[in-house]
Amino acid sequence: MTKLAYLECPTGIAGDMCLGALVDVGVPLEYLIEQLKKLGIAQEYELQAQPVHRNGQLATKVHVKLQHHQNEYTHHHGRHLPEIEQIIIDAKLPLRAQKWSLEVFRQLAVAEGAVHGIAPEKVHFHEVGAVDAIVDIVGTCLGLDWLEIDKLYCSALPTGGGTVKAAHGRLPVPVPAVLKLWQMRGCPVYSNNIERELVTPTGAAIATTLAHGFGAPPAMTIHKIGLGPGSIDLPIPNILRLWLGESRDQGVNISDPSSCVETIAVLETQIDDLSPQAIGYVFEALFEAGAVDVFTQSIGMKKSRLGILLSVICHPEQLKACEAVLFQETTTLGIRHSLQQRTILPREIQKVGTKYGTVRVKVAWMGKKLVNIQPEYEDCAQLAKKHQIAWREIHRQALSSWYAQHE
């Protein structure tokens, strides 16, 4: 089983909304408080939770209440990335929570640095580096680790609108750091016609760093829903919904058809100015990057030019790696990608013996019905070359041997 989480963000995402959803779904507030004490900044804040209603729906609001006696320099000037990283490292948190926390802050620093034209290490985090943001980010990572989440997914995010007061004056929404984070991750966004700040830099950093993919929910069996509210009332419930569930590992359960649906990413680009000799190399590089399948189709393009449509299928976590290969190894200037559901047959690899050697055979079922038996191409090819025999003869013997063993 793979434990999945899905962030549904109809009114955006912020750090405190993530904490609220995690506590609402069952992460003990006491656990978060005890773990966060290891950061060494407990005297600067107080963590509280309370039930609140948003448009009639009950949710759990988590407050990070700053103490008036906190260090004034830190409050007004923020912290640099190296200081925050050292705080997290020194805390000796659970390994995954530590790793995720460092990655989120690094992602945020890269985005802020790009906006201001400075190195990530030189960024003054201001609001996002204040105590409440450290607690939000590290607390979220602690909560996901406590739930033993294997993969996190996220919906498309609303852009919001209007302006917001920030350390550098009044800024348009989405603020520059959020836009940069969306751009860096290729995050899908849309307008829900609400003119407020809906996605904060902290929330954007959490989502764009930790989510394996964006879009529709992954195929999963839902076990719990956690509701984390925002701070204000909106025309629709201002709630982040955290779905918790499981998906079955593929290829092991031969009797349950519901275990045969998975979320995959599809990348497409059309090319008309690349040497055909390069396509074979692109295929190899994509498979090394984790592609499940790669194929081309001949197409006619503008100005009657002949070209190819290059398609890549991969799991969402390999999307960025495959996209990087396409940009590096082809002449494309743009790549379309989407998340889709695909139904696959449960399968397993079995080995059969022939008089020429052992061949692996892929066996697939639909429910309890056997529907496909295929000897592995590479094994047949290797034996055919070794013994100077036709590939199809090795293939035939492997099938015959398998059926003989299963009569």
N, C-alpha and C positions, 0 to 999 in steps of 0.2 A: 504494500500500500504506500502511496505517496500522499503526504499531508499537504493540502493546498489552502491558500488564503487568497481572497479576491477583495480588492478595495473598490467599492462602488461609490463614485464621487459626484452625485448629481449637483451638489452645491460646492464642489471643490474639496480641497484637502489642506489641513494645517496640522502642526505638530500636536496641539492639544486635542484635536479631533481624533488623531490616531491613538493617543493615550486613552481617551475616553472609550473608544470602541474596543480596545484591548481589555480594559478593566471590565467593561460591560459583558464581554464574551467569556470572562472567567479568570483572567490574569489577576492574582491577588495584589491589591494595592500595597499591602504590607511587604510583599516580595520586592516590588519596585522601590519602595522606600529604603529597604535594607540594602539592596544592591547599589542604589544611587548614592548612598552615604559613602561608598568607597571612592567616589570622585573627589571627596575632600572639600566640597562646597555646600554641605548641608546647612551651614549656618546662614546661607544667603537666600534660602527659600523654604517654603513649606508646601508639601504636596497634599491636596485634599480632593475628595471625590463626592459628588452629590447627584441625586436624580433630578433631571429637569425635563420639561416638556417642550417640544418644538412642533407646532401645528397639531397638537393633540397627541403626539407620539412620545413615549417615555424613553429617555436615553440617559447615559451616564456622563456627566460633565466632570472632567479632571482639571483642577486649578493648580497652577504653579504660582503661589503667592510669594512675591519677592519681599524680603525683610528690609526694613528701612535702614538697618545698620550695615547693609552690605557695602563692600568697598566702593567708594564713589568713583575712583578712576575706572574700575572695571565697568561700572554701570554706564558711565558716560562715553567711554572710549572703546569699549568692547575688548575682544581678545584676538590675538593673531592665531593662525592655524597651528604653528608648532606648539604653542602653549596649550591649546585645546587637545591636540594629539597626545601630549605628554600627560595631561590630566587623565585621559581615557586609558592610556597604557599603564600608568601607575595604579589604576583602580583594580587591576587584576580581575576583570569581569569574566564571565563565561566566554570562551574563545570565539564563538560565532557572534555574540553580541558585541564583543570588542572589535572584531573584524568589520562587521557591518557599520558600526558607529564611525570608525575611522574612514571607511569608504564614503559614507554620506557627507561627512565634513570635508573630505578631499574634493568630492564632486562639487560641493557648494563653493569651495574656495576657488576652484578652477573657473567656475561660472562668474563669480564676483570679480576675479582677477581679469577675465576677458572683458568684462563690462568696463572696468576702470583702467585697463591697459597696464596692469602690474602683475608681478609673479604671484601665484597663489599664497606663498608664504608671507607676502607683504600685506595681504588683505586685512583690514580692520573689519571685523564682522559686524560691528554695531549691534543692531537688533538681533540678528540671527546668531551672533556670538555671545549674547547675553545669557544669563543663567537659565532663564526659562527655555531657550532654544536648546541648550545643552541637555537639559533634563528631558525635553520633548524627544530629541533625536535618540539619545542613549536609552531613555525609557522605552521608546518604541522598539528598538532593537532587542532590548531585554525581554519585552513582552512576546515578540515573535519567536525568540529563542525558547522561552518558557513553554510556548505552545507547540514547540518542535515542528515548526513549519518548514517543509522542504522547498516549496516554491510559492512565490507571491506574484499575483497578477493584479492589474489595475485597469479600470475603465478609462475611456477618453476623458479629458479634463475640460471643464468650462473655462472660458477666458476671463469672464467678468468684465468690468469696465469702470469708467470714472477715474478718479485720482485718489491717492493715499499719501499721507504725510510720512516722510522717512527722514533718515539722518542727513540726506543730501537735498532736503527740501521736498516739495510736493512732486510726486511722480505719477505718470499715467499707469493705469492697470491694464494688462499685467505689468508688473514692475520689471525693469531690465534683467535682473538676475533670474527671474522665473522664465522669461522669454528665452534666455540663453540656455537654461537647463532643458527646456522643451526642445530647442534646436539641437543641442548636443545629443539628446537621446532619440530624436525623431518622434516625439510624443504626439499622438493625435489629439487635437483640441477642437472645440466647437463653441458657439455662443448660445447660452440659454436665456439671453436678454435680461440678465440681472446685472445692473450697473454698480457692482460692489467688488471689493477685492475678495475673490473666492479661493485662489490658490496662493499661499504664502511661499516665500523662498524655502522655509523649513519643510513645508509639506511637499513642495516640488522636488526638493533634494531627496527626501525619503522615497518618494514614488519613483523618480527617474533612476535612482541608484539601486534600489532593492527589487523592483518589479522585473520579472522575467519577460513580460510582454504586456501590451496594452490592447484594449478592445473589449470584445465580448467575453463573458465568463468562460473559463476553461470547463471541459467536461468533468463533472465532479458530483459526488453525492454530498449534499449539504447536511451538516450536523448542527451547526450553531450560527447565529447571526448576532453581531455586536454593533451597537449604535453609539457613535461618538458625535455629539452635537457641536456646532459652531457657537459663537458668542452672541449672535444676533438673530432675530426672527426675519425670515425671508418669505416671498410669496409661496415657495414650496418648502417642505421641511428641511431645515438646515442641518442635515445629518449625514455623516460619513458612515456607510454600512460596510462592515467587515464580515464577509462570508467565510466560514470555516468548513472544510470538508475533506474528502479523500477521492483519489482516483486510483484505480487498480493498475498495477504494473502490467505492461503488455507482454503477451507471449507466454504466460504461465497458467492462466485459467482457461481450460478448454471447454468449459461447460456453461459459462456465464456470458451471453452476448453483450451485456451492458459494459463489460470490461474492454470492449474493442473500439472505443471512441477516444480520440486524443486531439489536442490542439496543435496545429502545425502552422508555420509561417511560410508564405509563398512570396518570393521575390521575382519580379519580371523587369526586363529591360530589352529594348530593341536596338540593334546595332547594324550599321551598314558600311562601316569604314574600318573594320578590323580584319587582318589577314586570317583566312581560315586555318592556317597553321597554328595560330595562337589559341584556337578554341579548345583543342585537346588539352593543352596545358591548363587552361582555365578550369576545365572539368576536374582535373587532378587536384588543383589547388582548392576548389570548392569542397571536394570530398574530404580532403585533409582538414578543412575548417569545420567539418561536421555536417555537411549537407547529406540529407537522406536520399535525394535524387536530383539529377540535373538533366535537362533536355532542351533541344532547340527545335524551332519550326521555321520553315521558309516563309517569308512575308514580303509583300510589296509595300514600299514606304513612299513618302512624299517625293514629288518630282520623278515618280516611276522608278525609284531606286530599289534594287533588290537587297534584302537584308534578312536578318534572323531575329526571332523572338527567343531570348534566352530566359529560361525559367528555372528557378531553384526552389526546392522544397527542403525545409529544415525545421528543427524544433525551435521554439521561440528564443531559447537561451543562446542559440547559435546564429541568430539573425544578424547581429552586428558584425560577427566574424565573417560571415558569407558576404555581407554587404561591402566590407572592406576589401575582400578579394575582387569583387566585381569592379569597384572603383580603381583598384590598383592595376589589375591585369587586363582591363578592357578599355575601350574609348568612350564608354557611356558617360553621360553627364547627369543622369537621373535614374533612380530605381524606384519602382512601385513595390510596396509590400503590404500584406494584409494577413490577418489571422483567420484561419479557417478550421472547421471541424472535419476530421476524416475518420471513417470507419475502417479499421484494419482487422484482418483475421488473426486470432491468437495462433501463434506458431512456436515451434521449437526445432532445434537442430539435433538430428540423430546421425549416427555413423553406421555405415554398412561396409562390408568387405566384398571386394571383387578379386578375381585372380590377378589383377594388375595392381591392387592396392586399395587403401581405404578412401571412401568418398563420403563427405558430409551431405546429408539430405535434409532439406527444409520441409517440414510437415505442418500443414495448416488445417484448422477446423472452423466450422460455422456451428456454434453451439457444440453438440456432441457428434456432429456429422463431419467426417473427414472429407475435405473438398480439394486439397492440393498437395501433391508430392513432387518436389523438384530437386534433383541433384545439384549441388553447387557448381557453377560454371568453372570457377578457378581450379577446383579439385580435378574435374574432368579434363580440363586443358593441360594441367601439369602432368597427369598420367598419360594422356595422349601423346604429348611431346616426348616423354621419357621412354615410352615403349613403341613409338612410331606407329600408333594405331589411330584410326579416325576418332575424333571427339565424340561423334554420335554413338559409336560402339561402346565407349566407356559409359556414356550417359545411359544407354540401354541396359548395360549390365548392372549399373547401380540401381535403376528402377526395379529390374528383375530380382535383384538380391533383396531389396526392401520388401517387396510383396511376398517373397518366399519366407521371410522372417515373420510376417504378420498374417499369414493365412490362418 
